[in-house]
Amino acid sequence: MTGKGSFDSDPDGEPAKAAAYVRFSSLGFQVVITFVVLALGGSWLDGKIGTSPWGTLGGVGLGLVAMVKIMLREGTDRRPSGSKQASDFEKDDSGEAFK
């Protein structure tokens, strides 16, 4: 039994909503994997050179910077400059563009 709001695939569903789910889930994976790799890299560096805890802290710091950069990149409008097409945020309820 499929009700409204269920996660079952619906061939007549909204493709834009599905695309948004995929986009945001991939964003989450990017953020988590980047952070974990940099933190573990800093920990590995601590073990190799014996600079504990500075390598781990440096990796965590770089991970935080990378996370912010990924989030800012995702939040910016990816429309090419000079494009005449209005984005969804620049349209009113009737679908007409406004300035």
MARVO-46780 format. One line per field, with one value per residue: x, y, z of N, C-alpha, C in turn; residue number from 1. Coordinates in pm, 1 decimal. Layout:
BEGIN
n_c1 [X_...]
n_c2 [Y_...]
n_c3 [Z_...]
ca_c1 [X_...]
ca_c2 [Y_...]
ca_c3 [Z_...]
c_c1 [X_...]
c_c2 [Y_...]
c_c3 [Z_...]
i [NUM_...]
***
This chain:
BEGIN
n_c1 [85.1_68.4_113.0_58.0_357.1_522.8_820.6_828.5_896.6_754.1_632.8_500.6_574.9_731.3_1000.0_1183.8_1188.1_1295.6_1547.1_1649.5_1669.4_1871.1_2080.4_2125.7_2184.1_2419.9_2576.6_2596.7_2746.3_2986.0_3075.2_3105.7_3287.7_3512.0_3578.7_3634.9_3846.9_4049.0_4080.7_4161.6_4393.8_4548.1_4577.8_4722.0_4955.0_5044.2_5118.2_5331.9_5525.2_5523.3_5396.4_5181.7_4913.5_4890.2_4885.2_4642.9_4465.6_4519.9_4431.2_4158.1_4092.8_4147.9_3956.8_3720.2_3737.8_3728.0_3470.8_3310.2_3376.2_3274.4_3000.5_2945.5_3004.2_2805.3_2582.7_2583.6_2464.2_2457.8_2426.5_2542.6_2725.5_2568.7_2352.9_2017.9_1802.0_1581.9_1635.6_1480.1_1445.8_1413.9_1166.5_819.7_505.6_346.0_518.2_652.1_941.9_1112.3_1272.7]
n_c2 [-117.3_208.3_526.1_883.4_1065.8_853.6_653.2_494.8_423.5_620.4_625.6_841.7_1046.4_1344.5_1444.8_1647.0_1668.4_1421.5_1449.9_1652.8_1521.6_1335.0_1508.6_1642.2_1428.0_1334.4_1555.3_1540.5_1302.0_1385.7_1584.0_1440.9_1233.5_1382.6_1519.2_1304.2_1171.4_1369.5_1410.4_1151.6_1134.7_1331.7_1213.0_984.1_1110.1_1210.3_970.8_891.9_1100.6_1177.6_1400.8_1439.6_1611.9_1758.1_1704.8_1567.8_1765.7_1958.8_1822.5_1798.1_2069.3_2144.0_1981.1_2101.6_2350.4_2261.3_2149.8_2378.7_2512.5_2333.1_2345.1_2617.2_2629.6_2464.4_2609.9_2834.5_3002.9_2820.3_2908.5_3013.4_3318.3_3594.6_3460.4_3453.8_3326.2_3295.7_3190.6_2945.2_3077.3_3336.1_3366.2_3445.3_3333.9_3292.5_3204.1_3383.0_3576.0_3800.3_4110.1]
n_c3 [0.0_-97.1_16.2_27.4_32.8_75.9_23.6_-196.4_-539.5_-787.5_-1104.9_-1214.3_-1051.6_-917.2_-1099.8_-1045.9_-770.6_-698.6_-816.5_-657.8_-410.7_-471.5_-532.7_-285.0_-118.3_-232.9_-182.9_95.2_120.9_-2.7_176.6_421.6_352.8_266.8_504.2_681.4_549.8_552.4_831.1_915.2_764.9_888.3_1139.2_1066.1_982.1_1226.4_1351.2_1188.4_1201.5_1462.6_1579.9_1747.0_1896.6_1664.5_1385.2_1354.2_1443.5_1250.3_1021.6_1082.7_1090.5_821.7_707.3_798.0_667.9_402.6_402.1_435.6_199.3_6.6_68.8_18.2_-254.6_-355.3_-287.7_-447.1_-741.1_-1034.3_-1288.7_-1606.4_-1655.9_-1807.1_-1899.6_-2003.5_-1900.0_-1630.0_-1295.8_-1073.8_-835.1_-906.8_-1009.7_-995.5_-846.8_-1071.5_-1259.4_-1410.7_-1478.7_-1260.8_-1158.6]
ca_c1 [0.0_150.6_42.2_124.7_475.1_603.6_943.9_819.5_913.9_630.2_671.5_438.9_616.7_799.9_1142.1_1265.5_1202.3_1390.9_1679.6_1694.1_1712.5_2000.2_2179.7_2158.4_2249.7_2558.1_2644.4_2629.0_2858.2_3106.5_3117.8_3150.6_3408.8_3622.3_3616.4_3693.4_3976.6_4147.1_4105.2_4242.9_4525.9_4621.3_4610.9_4829.9_5074.4_5087.8_5186.5_5456.9_5624.9_5519.6_5357.8_5048.7_4789.4_4884.1_4844.6_4499.0_4396.5_4534.1_4340.7_4020.5_4077.3_4135.9_3826.6_3616.9_3748.8_3678.6_3325.2_3251.2_3393.8_3178.5_2865.8_2933.1_3001.1_2674.5_2480.4_2587.5_2388.8_2548.4_2391.1_2653.5_2703.0_2514.1_2236.3_1894.2_1697.5_1569.3_1635.5_1355.3_1435.3_1384.4_1034.0_710.9_415.1_289.8_622.2_716.7_1063.2_1109.9_1407.3]
ca_c2 [0.0_326.7_647.3_1008.5_1089.6_733.1_655.4_404.2_494.7_646.8_670.6_970.8_1139.6_1465.8_1418.0_1752.3_1635.2_1309.8_1504.3_1728.0_1423.1_1280.4_1615.8_1668.2_1310.7_1332.4_1661.7_1485.9_1208.9_1463.9_1650.6_1342.6_1164.2_1478.3_1543.3_1182.5_1146.3_1466.2_1383.2_1029.6_1169.1_1401.5_1112.5_903.4_1193.9_1210.7_844.4_886.2_1199.5_1193.9_1538.6_1431.8_1599.0_1866.9_1654.6_1540.8_1895.0_2020.6_1751.4_1837.5_2208.6_2142.5_1921.0_2203.9_2447.2_2195.0_2137.1_2510.4_2540.4_2249.7_2398.5_2744.5_2600.6_2407.9_2711.0_2942.2_2978.8_2765.2_2960.1_3086.7_3462.2_3637.9_3379.2_3531.5_3245.4_3321.3_3070.3_2924.0_3173.8_3466.0_3361.0_3455.5_3219.5_3270.7_3149.2_3490.2_3624.7_3937.0_4160.9]
ca_c3 [0.0_-112.1_53.6_-5.6_114.8_92.4_-52.0_-309.8_-664.8_-859.2_-1238.0_-1242.7_-947.5_-959.5_-1121.6_-985.0_-629.3_-693.3_-847.5_-540.4_-311.6_-514.1_-521.0_-145.9_-59.3_-280.8_-109.8_226.7_106.2_-30.1_299.7_520.6_306.3_269.9_643.4_739.0_486.7_603.0_973.2_923.5_711.1_995.0_1240.5_1008.9_985.1_1366.3_1377.7_1111.6_1243.8_1607.2_1613.0_1806.3_1821.0_1566.5_1253.8_1359.1_1450.0_1118.5_930.9_1116.6_1045.7_676.0_677.6_819.0_558.6_281.2_414.2_409.0_57.1_-66.6_91.9_-52.9_-398.0_-386.0_-266.6_-545.7_-864.0_-1134.9_-1419.7_-1666.7_-1659.6_-1934.4_-1934.0_-1993.6_-1837.5_-1486.8_-1213.5_-1000.8_-726.3_-963.2_-1068.8_-900.0_-848.8_-1203.7_-1345.5_-1483.5_-1414.8_-1209.9_-1128.4]
c_c1 [89.0_67.4_120.6_242.2_559.1_724.4_942.1_833.8_781.2_667.9_611.6_477.2_691.2_948.7_1231.9_1289.7_1303.2_1532.2_1734.8_1741.4_1849.7_2109.6_2222.6_2221.8_2393.6_2639.2_2685.2_2745.5_2988.8_3162.7_3175.9_3280.2_3528.9_3671.8_3688.5_3831.2_4082.6_4179.1_4192.3_4381.8_4610.3_4662.9_4725.5_4961.6_5130.4_5166.3_5321.1_5563.7_5627.0_5484.5_5221.5_5023.5_4779.8_4844.8_4695.2_4420.2_4405.6_4441.3_4195.9_3994.9_4063.1_4002.9_3713.7_3618.0_3693.7_3527.0_3256.5_3261.1_3294.5_3037.8_2845.5_2924.8_2863.6_2564.4_2478.7_2508.9_2485.9_2513.5_2510.0_2623.0_2658.4_2392.4_2110.4_1783.2_1697.8_1570.2_1502.0_1335.7_1399.0_1247.3_929.0_617.9_356.5_392.3_694.2_837.7_1043.8_1252.1_1417.8]
c_c2 [122.7_449.0_769.6_1030.0_965.3_741.5_556.7_484.6_504.3_698.7_805.5_1075.9_1258.8_1437.9_1524.0_1723.3_1521.5_1358.7_1582.7_1633.3_1367.2_1384.3_1637.3_1547.3_1300.9_1442.4_1613.0_1388.9_1282.9_1524.8_1550.3_1276.0_1257.9_1499.4_1422.4_1156.3_1242.9_1443.7_1257.6_1051.9_1242.4_1307.1_1022.9_980.5_1203.4_1083.8_834.9_980.4_1221.2_1334.7_1545.4_1549.2_1694.8_1820.5_1628.7_1671.0_1968.2_1955.2_1787.9_1981.4_2217.7_2081.6_2020.4_2308.0_2387.4_2180.7_2269.8_2542.7_2459.8_2305.7_2531.2_2723.4_2547.7_2512.8_2821.5_2902.6_2933.4_2810.8_3033.9_3235.8_3502.0_3557.8_3460.2_3455.5_3269.8_3189.5_3058.7_3026.8_3312.5_3470.2_3377.7_3335.2_3191.5_3212.1_3256.1_3540.8_3767.6_3977.5_4200.7]
c_c3 [0.0_-80.2_13.1_88.8_137.1_1.1_-168.1_-438.3_-737.2_-997.1_-1274.1_-1138.9_-1004.5_-977.5_-1057.8_-836.8_-612.0_-721.4_-728.8_-430.0_-345.6_-495.7_-375.9_-77.7_-107.5_-213.5_28.7_221.4_80.4_97.6_398.3_477.1_308.5_412.0_702.4_680.4_540.1_751.0_989.5_866.7_813.9_1105.1_1192.8_1013.0_1126.7_1398.5_1308.2_1166.0_1394.2_1651.5_1679.2_1898.5_1703.3_1426.8_1248.0_1362.4_1316.4_1016.5_955.4_1070.2_895.0_632.6_693.6_708.1_429.1_284.5_382.6_260.4_-27.5_-53.0_17.5_-203.1_-439.0_-375.5_-369.3_-669.2_-971.0_-1276.1_-1479.1_-1671.5_-1800.2_-1977.9_-1910.7_-1922.9_-1686.4_-1411.3_-1141.1_-890.8_-777.4_-1030.1_-959.6_-916.7_-987.3_-1300.0_-1426.2_-1405.2_-1366.0_-1175.9_-985.4]
i [1_2_3_4_5_6_7_8_9_10_11_12_13_14_15_16_17_18_19_20_21_22_23_24_25_26_27_28_29_30_31_32_33_34_35_36_37_38_39_40_41_42_43_44_45_46_47_48_49_50_51_52_53_54_55_56_57_58_59_60_61_62_63_64_65_66_67_68_69_70_71_72_73_74_75_76_77_78_79_80_81_82_83_84_85_86_87_88_89_90_91_92_93_94_95_96_97_98_99]
***
